Amino acid sequence: MIEVTGLVKRYGEKTAVDGITFTVEPGVVTGFLGPNGAGKSTTMRMIMGLDKPNAGSVLVNGQRYATLKSPLSEVGALLEARAVHPGRSARQHLRVLAATHSIPNSRVDEVIELTGLEGVANKRVGGFSLGMGQRLGIASALLGDPHTLILDEPVNGLDPEGVLWVRNLVRYLAAQGRTVFLSSHLMSEMAITADKLIIIGRGKILADTTVADFVRGASKHYVRVSVPDDAVARFRFALESAGGIITDDESASPTQVNAAMDVSGLDAAAVGELALVNGVALRELTPVSSTLEEAYMELTADSVEYHTVDMSTGEHTAPATGAIPVATGANSAVPDGSAVSDSPGMPVPPRNSILGDGSAEGGPSGGNAPDASKPPGVPPGVTLDTAGMPLPTRRQLREAERAATGTIPTLTDEGGQQ
């Protein structure tokens, strides 16, 4: 069990974790969710004693981590998979860890086989792919056969087989009565892996509930109904008389033979019974509710600190109050026309970098005057093609060529200048 009470962590004037309290129970998989910068990794580091809190306490199996006599057999953690000496082989790395707790080499061989590392166990870790590095990190966490498992984004970089393996592994360990605490940004995977959710935003707990209750509490719940055209008016009247609120299905084709409706205020069973009583043939009866991803996005809308650019419109997503608008690249622009550096929240003066059509950032004159040729709402520094789509910046072109060729290209403008 992990018990977090009143935990606070500050870095200078920045409060990364702000008085959070929660408990991770054994026997269930607990997912830890939150936007980038929400405080997830900082919280996990404080659980493991790597960061010292300014206030509050953390107990693992009733003790502070630093007082555990055999940490690897109590807590297995994956916080940074690449925190391994690159010159060592996977087997050497695991044997070094095992030696600190008198764990036999036979257990090293077991976790190597369990994590699928047999073929690369004697190769240097420095040459591992991201996915193989993740497997080694998970092997390290499992080495002491711990009662508690803490995994920070364990499926990052894994192939589909590896993702399925992690899902089955953590559920198997939880079924044995162990404590499993993992974070992830993959909502679809968390929806089928976790039993309970703890959601954090801007250092505060936003939700502490089961996956089922969290999704059930989201705003979107209705029943999609399709009936023959000649029964529409009669059935609409029956639904509305029973308290149903009807909206037409916007996805339905104008030529569709059966009329589609979205009904809220009644569940699928009630709609079906009304159809039976009124002699209406149902062509579709589908309960529709929010997915975990939709419920999560709705909950954390005001807690997202780093906002990106919608490439289809060239506009920034609207930041929440107090949020720091951050562009996706060095040549992107925030709504006031000033550029943003690659470091989050650090504005820099506008630059006359050449964009897709050769015009300078801020308009044809190279200043910050609005470009009258652009439609309203397109920020300065974003150039549109003839179809109205944003053209790539020089930075994006460089990154695309680097990805394709493995080299760092040199771009020139129309005048031949670099």
SULWODA-V172747 format. One record per pair of residues at least 24 apart in sequence whose C-alpha atoms are under 10 Angstrom apart, sorted by sequence separation. I is the first residue (numbers start at 0). J is the second residue. D is the distance in whole Angstrom. If there is no record, write none. Layout:
I_J_D + I_J_D
//
This chain:
0_24_5 + 1_25_9 + 14_38_9 + 15_39_9 + 110_134_10 + 111_135_8 + 113_137_10 + 114_138_6 + 130_154_8 + 132_156_9 + 133_157_7 + 148_172_9 + 168_192_10 + 169_193_9 + 170_194_9 + 190_214_9 + 221_245_9 + 223_247_9 + 224_248_9 + 238_262_8 + 241_265_8 + 257_281_9 + 258_282_9 + 259_283_8 + 260_284_10 + 261_285_9 + 262_286_9 + 263_287_10 + 307_331_10 + 308_332_9 + 330_354_9 + 336_360_9 + 337_361_9 + 358_382_8 + 0_25_6 + 15_40_10 + 16_41_7 + 71_96_9 + 110_135_9 + 113_138_8 + 114_139_10 + 130_155_7 + 131_156_8 + 132_157_9 + 147_172_9 + 148_173_9 + 163_188_9 + 166_191_8 + 167_192_8 + 221_246_10 + 223_248_8 + 235_260_9 + 238_263_10 + 239_264_9 + 257_282_7 + 258_283_10 + 259_284_10 + 261_286_9 + 262_287_10 + 308_333_9 + 336_361_7 + 357_382_9 + 0_26_9 + 15_41_7 + 16_42_7 + 71_97_9 + 90_116_9 + 111_137_10 + 112_138_9 + 129_155_8 + 130_156_4 + 131_157_8 + 146_172_9 + 147_173_9 + 162_188_8 + 166_192_6 + 225_251_10 + 231_257_9 + 238_264_10 + 239_265_10 + 243_269_10 + 257_283_9 + 261_287_9 + 307_333_10 + 354_380_8 + 355_381_9 + 356_382_7 + 15_42_9 + 47_74_8 + 89_116_8 + 90_117_9 + 93_120_10 + 110_137_9 + 111_138_7 + 114_141_9 + 129_156_5 + 130_157_5 + 131_158_10 + 134_161_8 + 145_172_10 + 146_173_10 + 165_192_9 + 166_193_9 + 228_255_9 + 230_257_9 + 231_258_7 + 235_262_10 + 238_265_8 + 243_270_9 + 353_380_9 + 354_381_8 + 355_382_6 + 356_383_8 + 47_75_10 + 71_99_9 + 72_100_8 + 89_117_10 + 92_120_10 + 110_138_5 + 111_139_9 + 113_141_9 + 128_156_8 + 129_157_8 + 130_158_7 + 133_161_10 + 137_165_9 + 153_181_8 + 154_182_10 + 155_183_8 + 227_255_10 + 228_256_7 + 229_257_9 + 230_258_9 + 231_259_9 + 241_269_9 + 332_360_9 + 352_380_9 + 354_382_7 + 355_383_8 + 356_384_8 + 47_76_8 + 71_100_7 + 90_119_9 + 91_120_8 + 109_138_9 + 110_139_8 + 128_157_10 + 146_175_9 + 147_176_10 + 148_177_8 + 149_178_8 + 150_179_8 + 151_180_8 + 152_181_7 + 153_182_8 + 154_183_8 + 155_184_9 + 163_192_10 + 227_256_7 + 228_257_6 + 229_258_9 + 231_260_9 + 241_270_9 + 331_360_9 + 332_361_9 + 351_380_9 + 354_383_10 + 355_384_9 + 8_38_9 + 69_99_9 + 70_100_8 + 72_102_10 + 89_119_7 + 90_120_5 + 91_121_8 + 110_140_9 + 131_161_10 + 146_176_8 + 147_177_6 + 148_178_6 + 149_179_6 + 150_180_6 + 151_181_6 + 152_182_5 + 153_183_7 + 154_184_10 + 155_185_9 + 226_256_9 + 227_257_5 + 228_258_6 + 330_360_8 + 336_366_10 + 337_367_8 + 350_380_9 + 47_78_9 + 69_100_7 + 71_102_10 + 88_119_8 + 89_120_5 + 90_121_6 + 91_122_10 + 92_123_10 + 107_138_8 + 110_141_7 + 111_142_9 + 130_161_8 + 134_165_9 + 146_177_5 + 147_178_5 + 148_179_5 + 149_180_5 + 150_181_5 + 151_182_5 + 152_183_5 + 154_185_9 + 225_256_10 + 226_257_5 + 227_258_6 + 228_259_9 + 238_269_9 + 336_367_7 + 349_380_9 + 44_76_10 + 68_100_10 + 69_101_10 + 88_120_6 + 89_121_6 + 90_122_8 + 91_123_9 + 92_124_9 + 107_139_9 + 109_141_10 + 110_142_6 + 145_177_8 + 146_178_6 + 147_179_6 + 148_180_6 + 149_181_6 + 150_182_6 + 151_183_7 + 152_184_7 + 225_257_6 + 226_258_6 + 227_259_9 + 238_270_7 + 241_273_9 + 335_367_9 + 336_368_9 + 8_41_8 + 43_76_9 + 88_121_5 + 89_122_7 + 90_123_9 + 91_124_10 + 109_142_9 + 110_143_10 + 145_178_9 + 146_179_9 + 147_180_8 + 148_181_8 + 149_182_9 + 150_183_9 + 152_185_9 + 224_257_10 + 225_258_5 + 226_259_7 + 237_270_9 + 336_369_9 + 8_42_8 + 43_77_10 + 44_78_8 + 87_121_9 + 88_122_5 + 89_123_7 + 90_124_10 + 107_141_10 + 108_142_10 + 110_144_10 + 154_188_9 + 224_258_8 + 225_259_4 + 226_260_9 + 355_389_9 + 356_390_8 + 7_42_9 + 18_53_10 + 20_55_9 + 22_57_10 + 25_60_10 + 43_78_8 + 87_122_8 + 88_123_4 + 89_124_6 + 106_141_10 + 107_142_7 + 224_259_6 + 225_260_6 + 238_273_7 + 355_390_5 + 356_391_10 + 6_42_8 + 16_52_9 + 17_53_10 + 18_54_8 + 19_55_9 + 20_56_9 + 21_57_10 + 22_58_10 + 23_59_10 + 86_122_9 + 87_123_5 + 88_124_5 + 89_125_10 + 106_142_7 + 107_143_9 + 223_259_7 + 224_260_5 + 225_261_9 + 234_270_10 + 237_273_7 + 238_274_9 + 354_390_8 + 355_391_6 + 356_392_10 + 8_45_9 + 16_53_10 + 17_54_9 + 18_55_7 + 20_57_9 + 85_122_10 + 86_123_6 + 87_124_6 + 88_125_8 + 106_143_8 + 223_260_6 + 224_261_6 + 237_274_9 + 306_343_10 + 354_391_7 + 355_392_6 + 7_45_10 + 16_54_10 + 17_55_10 + 40_78_8 + 85_123_6 + 86_124_6 + 87_125_8 + 88_126_10 + 89_127_9 + 106_144_9 + 222_260_8 + 223_261_4 + 224_262_7 + 305_343_7 + 354_392_5 + 355_393_7 + 3_42_9 + 6_45_9 + 14_53_10 + 40_79_10 + 84_123_9 + 85_124_5 + 86_125_6 + 88_127_10 + 221_260_10 + 222_261_6 + 223_262_6 + 234_273_8 + 237_276_10 + 304_343_10 + 305_344_8 + 353_392_8 + 354_393_6 + 6_46_10 + 84_124_7 + 85_125_4 + 86_126_9 + 102_142_8 + 221_261_6 + 222_262_5 + 223_263_9 + 234_274_7 + 237_277_8 + 304_344_10 + 352_392_9 + 353_393_7 + 354_394_9 + 83_124_7 + 84_125_8 + 85_126_8 + 102_143_7 + 220_261_10 + 221_262_5 + 222_263_6 + 337_378_10 + 338_379_9 + 352_393_8 + 355_396_9 + 3_45_10 + 8_50_9 + 9_51_10 + 83_125_8 + 85_127_9 + 89_131_10 + 93_135_9 + 97_139_9 + 101_143_10 + 220_262_9 + 221_263_4 + 222_264_9 + 334_376_9 + 336_378_7 + 337_379_8 + 338_380_9 + 352_394_10 + 3_46_8 + 8_51_8 + 9_52_8 + 10_53_10 + 81_124_9 + 89_132_9 + 92_135_9 + 93_136_10 + 96_139_8 + 100_143_8 + 220_263_7 + 221_264_7 + 222_265_8 + 224_267_9 + 234_277_7 + 334_377_9 + 335_378_8 + 336_379_5 + 337_380_9 + 2_46_9 + 7_51_9 + 8_52_5 + 9_53_7 + 81_125_9 + 219_263_9 + 220_264_8 + 221_265_8 + 222_266_7 + 223_267_9 + 230_274_10 + 233_277_8 + 234_278_9 + 334_378_6 + 335_379_8 + 336_380_7 + 1_46_8 + 7_52_6 + 8_53_5 + 9_54_9 + 89_134_10 + 90_135_9 + 93_138_8 + 94_139_10 + 97_142_7 + 220_265_9 + 221_266_7 + 222_267_6 + 233_278_10 + 234_279_7 + 333_378_7 + 334_379_8 + 336_381_10 + 6_52_7 + 7_53_5 + 8_54_7 + 81_127_9 + 89_135_7 + 93_139_6 + 96_142_8 + 97_143_8 + 115_161_9 + 220_266_9 + 221_267_8 + 222_268_10 + 224_270_8 + 233_279_9 + 234_280_10 + 332_378_7 + 333_379_8 + 334_380_10 + 5_52_10 + 6_53_8 + 7_54_5 + 8_55_9 + 89_136_10 + 92_139_9 + 93_140_10 + 96_143_9 + 114_161_9 + 223_270_10 + 224_271_9 + 230_277_10 + 331_378_9 + 332_379_7 + 333_380_9 + 6_54_6 + 7_55_6 + 81_129_8 + 94_142_10 + 222_270_8 + 226_274_9 + 230_278_9 + 231_279_9 + 331_379_9 + 332_380_6 + 5_54_7 + 6_55_4 + 7_56_9 + 80_129_9 + 83_132_9 + 89_138_9 + 93_142_8 + 230_279_7 + 331_380_7 + 332_381_8 + 4_54_9 + 5_55_4 + 6_56_6 + 80_130_10 + 81_131_10 + 82_132_9 + 89_139_10 + 114_164_9 + 229_279_10 + 230_280_8 + 330_380_8 + 331_381_7 + 4_55_6 + 5_56_7 + 6_57_8 + 80_131_9 + 81_132_6 + 113_164_10 + 114_165_9 + 230_281_10 + 330_381_9 + 3_55_8 + 4_56_5 + 5_57_9 + 80_132_6 + 81_133_8 + 83_135_9 + 227_279_8 + 3_56_6 + 4_57_6 + 79_132_10 + 80_133_5 + 83_136_9 + 226_279_7 + 227_280_7 + 2_56_8 + 3_57_5 + 4_58_9 + 79_133_9 + 80_134_8 + 81_135_9 + 82_136_9 + 226_280_6 + 227_281_8 + 358_412_10 + 2_57_6 + 3_58_7 + 80_135_7 + 81_136_8 + 113_168_10 + 225_280_9 + 226_281_5 + 227_282_7 + 357_412_7 + 1_57_7 + 2_58_5 + 3_59_9 + 77_133_8 + 80_136_5 + 225_281_6 + 226_282_5 + 356_412_9 + 357_413_7 + 1_58_6 + 2_59_7 + 77_134_10 + 79_136_8 + 80_137_8 + 224_281_7 + 225_282_5 + 226_283_7 + 353_410_10 + 355_412_9 + 356_413_9 + 357_414_10 + 0_58_8 + 1_59_5 + 2_60_8 + 77_135_9 + 78_136_8 + 224_282_7 + 225_283_5 + 226_284_9 + 353_411_9 + 354_412_9 + 0_59_6 + 1_60_6 + 2_61_8 + 77_136_6 + 78_137_10 + 80_139_9 + 224_283_5 + 225_284_7 + 353_412_7 + 0_60_5 + 1_61_8 + 2_62_9 + 76_136_8 + 77_137_6 + 223_283_7 + 224_284_5 + 225_285_9 + 352_412_10 + 353_413_9 + 0_61_8 + 1_62_9 + 2_63_10 + 75_136_10 + 76_137_8 + 77_138_9 + 222_283_9 + 223_284_6 + 224_285_7 + 315_376_10 + 330_391_10 + 331_392_8 + 0_62_10 + 1_63_10 + 75_137_8 + 76_138_10 + 77_139_8 + 78_140_10 + 222_284_7 + 223_285_5 + 224_286_9 + 314_376_7 + 315_377_10 + 330_392_7 + 75_138_9 + 76_139_8 + 77_140_6 + 222_285_5 + 223_286_6 + 313_376_8 + 314_377_6 + 315_378_9 + 329_392_9 + 330_393_8 + 331_394_9 + 75_139_7 + 76_140_5 + 77_141_9 + 221_285_9 + 222_286_4 + 223_287_7 + 312_376_8 + 313_377_6 + 314_378_6 + 328_392_9 + 329_393_10 + 330_394_7 + 353_417_10 + 75_140_4 + 76_141_8 + 221_286_6 + 222_287_6 + 312_377_7 + 313_378_7 + 329_394_7 + 330_395_9 + 74_140_8 + 75_141_6 + 220_286_8 + 221_287_5 + 222_288_8 + 312_378_9 + 313_379_9 + 328_394_7 + 329_395_10 + 74_141_9 + 75_142_8 + 220_287_6 + 221_288_7 + 313_380_9 + 314_381_9 + 328_395_8 + 71_139_9 + 72_140_9 + 75_143_7 + 219_287_8 + 220_288_4 + 221_289_10 + 313_381_6 + 71_140_8 + 72_141_9 + 74_143_8 + 75_144_8 + 76_145_9 + 219_288_5 + 220_289_7 + 312_381_10 + 313_382_9 + 71_141_8 + 72_142_8 + 73_143_8 + 74_144_9 + 75_145_6 + 80_150_10 + 218_288_8 + 219_289_5 + 313_383_9 + 71_142_7 + 72_143_4 + 73_144_8 + 74_145_5 + 75_146_8 + 76_147_8 + 77_148_8 + 78_149_8 + 79_150_9 + 80_151_9 + 217_288_8 + 218_289_7 + 219_290_9 + 310_381_10 + 312_383_10 + 71_143_5 + 72_144_6 + 73_145_5 + 74_146_6 + 75_147_6 + 76_148_6 + 77_149_6 + 78_150_6 + 79_151_8 + 80_152_10 + 216_288_10 + 217_289_6 + 70_143_8 + 71_144_8 + 72_145_4 + 73_146_5 + 74_147_5 + 75_148_5 + 76_149_5 + 77_150_5 + 78_151_5 + 79_152_9 + 80_153_9 + 215_288_8 + 216_289_9 + 217_290_9 + 69_143_9 + 71_145_6 + 72_146_7 + 73_147_6 + 74_148_6 + 75_149_6 + 76_150_6 + 77_151_6 + 78_152_8 + 79_153_10 + 214_288_8 + 215_289_8 + 217_291_9 + 219_293_9 + 313_387_10 + 70_145_8 + 71_146_9 + 72_147_9 + 73_148_9 + 74_149_7 + 75_150_8 + 76_151_8 + 77_152_8 + 78_153_9 + 80_155_10 + 214_289_6 + 215_290_9 + 218_293_9 + 219_294_9 + 312_387_9 + 313_388_8 + 69_145_10 + 71_147_10 + 77_153_7 + 213_289_10 + 214_290_6 + 215_291_9 + 217_293_8 + 218_294_8 + 311_387_9 + 312_388_7 + 313_389_6 + 213_290_10 + 214_291_6 + 217_294_5 + 311_388_6 + 312_389_7 + 313_390_10 + 213_291_8 + 214_292_9 + 216_294_8 + 217_295_9 + 310_388_8 + 311_389_7 + 214_293_9 + 215_294_9 + 218_297_9 + 310_389_7 + 211_291_9 + 214_294_6 + 217_297_8 + 309_389_10 + 310_390_9 + 210_291_8 + 213_294_7 + 214_295_8 + 217_298_9 + 310_391_9 + 213_295_9 + 213_298_10 + 60_146_9 + 59_146_10 + 60_147_8 + 59_147_8 + 206_295_10 + 206_298_9 + 205_298_8 + 206_299_10 + 205_299_8 + 198_295_8 + 205_302_9 + 200_298_9 + 201_299_9 + 200_299_7 + 203_302_9 + 190_290_8 + 191_291_10 + 198_298_9 + 199_299_8 + 200_300_9 + 201_301_9 + 202_302_9 + 190_291_6 + 198_299_9 + 200_301_9 + 201_302_6 + 47_149_9 + 189_291_8 + 190_292_8 + 200_302_5 + 201_303_8 + 46_149_9 + 187_290_8 + 188_291_10 + 189_292_9 + 199_302_9 + 200_303_7 + 201_304_8 + 74_178_9 + 75_179_10 + 76_180_9 + 77_181_9 + 186_290_9 + 187_291_7 + 200_304_9 + 74_179_10 + 76_181_10 + 186_291_6 + 187_292_7 + 43_149_8 + 186_292_5 + 43_150_9 + 44_151_10 + 185_292_9 + 186_293_9 + 43_151_8 + 184_292_10 + 186_295_8 + 40_151_7 + 39_151_9 + 40_152_10 + 60_178_9 + 31_150_10 + 59_178_10 + 28_148_10 + 29_149_10 + 30_150_10 + 31_151_9 + 25_146_9 + 31_152_10 + 201_322_10 + 25_147_8 + 24_147_10 + 23_147_10 + 43_180_9 + 28_166_10 + 43_181_9 + 43_182_9 + 29_169_10 + 28_169_7 + 27_169_9 + 28_170_7 + 39_181_10 + 40_182_9 + 27_170_8 + 28_171_10 + 39_182_8 + 26_170_9 + 27_171_10 + 28_172_9 + 29_173_9 + 39_183_10 + 26_171_10 + 27_172_9 + 28_173_6 + 0_146_9 + 1_147_8 + 26_172_8 + 27_173_5 + 28_174_9 + 0_147_7 + 25_172_10 + 26_173_5 + 27_174_7 + 0_148_10 + 1_149_10 + 25_173_7 + 26_174_6 + 27_175_9 + 24_173_10 + 25_174_9 + 26_175_7 + 27_176_8 + 28_177_9 + 29_178_8 + 30_179_8 + 31_180_7 + 32_181_9 + 33_182_9 + 35_184_9 + 25_175_9 + 26_176_4 + 27_177_8 + 28_178_7 + 29_179_6 + 30_180_6 + 31_181_6 + 32_182_6 + 33_183_9 + 34_184_8 + 25_176_6 + 26_177_5 + 27_178_7 + 28_179_5 + 29_180_5 + 30_181_5 + 31_182_4 + 32_183_6 + 33_184_8 + 24_176_9 + 25_177_5 + 26_178_6 + 27_179_7 + 28_180_6 + 29_181_6 + 30_182_6 + 31_183_7 + 32_184_7 + 24_177_9 + 25_178_4 + 26_179_8 + 27_180_9 + 28_181_8 + 29_182_9 + 30_183_7 + 31_184_9 + 32_185_9 + 24_178_6 + 25_179_7 + 32_186_9 + 23_178_7 + 24_179_8 + 25_180_9 + 23_179_8 + 24_180_9 + 23_180_7 + 32_189_9 + 31_189_9 + 30_189_7 + 39_198_9 + 29_189_9 + 30_190_9 + 39_199_7 + 42_202_9 + 28_189_10 + 37_198_9 + 38_199_7 + 39_200_9 + 41_202_9 + 30_192_8 + 31_193_9 + 37_199_6 + 38_200_7 + 39_201_10 + 29_192_9 + 30_193_6 + 36_199_10 + 37_200_5 + 38_201_7 + 39_202_8 + 28_192_7 + 29_193_6 + 30_194_8 + 31_195_9 + 32_196_7 + 33_197_9 + 34_198_9 + 36_200_8 + 37_201_5 + 38_202_5 + 27_192_10 + 28_193_5 + 29_194_6 + 30_195_6 + 31_196_6 + 32_197_6 + 33_198_6 + 34_199_8 + 35_200_9 + 36_201_7 + 37_202_5 + 38_203_8 + 27_193_8 + 28_194_5 + 29_195_5 + 30_196_5 + 31_197_5 + 32_198_5 + 33_199_5 + 34_200_7 + 35_201_9 + 36_202_8 + 37_203_8 + 38_204_10 + 27_194_6 + 28_195_6 + 29_196_6 + 30_197_6 + 31_198_6 + 32_199_6 + 33_200_6 + 34_201_8 + 37_204_10 + 26_194_10 + 27_195_7 + 28_196_9 + 29_197_7 + 30_198_8 + 31_199_8 + 32_200_9 + 33_201_9 + 33_202_9 + 33_203_10 + 24_195_9 + 33_204_9 + 23_195_9 + 32_204_10 + 33_205_9 + 23_196_10 + 32_205_10 + 23_197_9 + 32_206_10 + 22_197_9 + 21_197_8 + 31_207_10 + 0_177_8 + 1_178_8 + 30_207_10 + 0_178_6 + 1_179_9 + 29_207_10 + 0_179_9 + 1_180_9 + 29_208_10 + 30_209_10 + 0_180_10 + 19_199_9 + 29_209_9 + 30_210_9 + 29_210_9 + 16_199_9 + 17_200_10 + 19_202_8 + 20_203_9 + 21_204_8 + 16_200_9 + 17_201_8 + 18_202_8 + 19_203_6 + 20_204_8 + 15_200_10 + 16_201_7 + 17_202_5 + 18_203_7 + 19_204_6 + 22_207_9 + 15_201_7 + 16_202_4 + 17_203_6 + 18_204_9 + 19_205_10 + 21_207_8 + 14_201_8 + 15_202_5 + 16_203_7 + 17_204_9 + 20_207_10 + 14_202_7 + 15_203_9 + 16_204_9 + 8_202_9 + 7_202_9 + 6_202_10 + 7_203_10 + 6_203_10 + 34_295_10 + 33_295_9 + 34_296_9 + 32_295_9 + 33_296_10 + 33_298_10 + 34_299_7 + 37_302_8 + 33_299_8 + 34_300_9 + 36_302_10 + 37_303_8 + 32_299_10 + 35_302_10 + 36_303_8 + 37_304_8 + 34_302_7 + 35_303_7 + 36_304_7 + 33_302_9 + 34_303_6 + 35_304_7 + 36_305_8 + 33_303_9 + 34_304_8 + 35_305_7 + 34_305_9
//
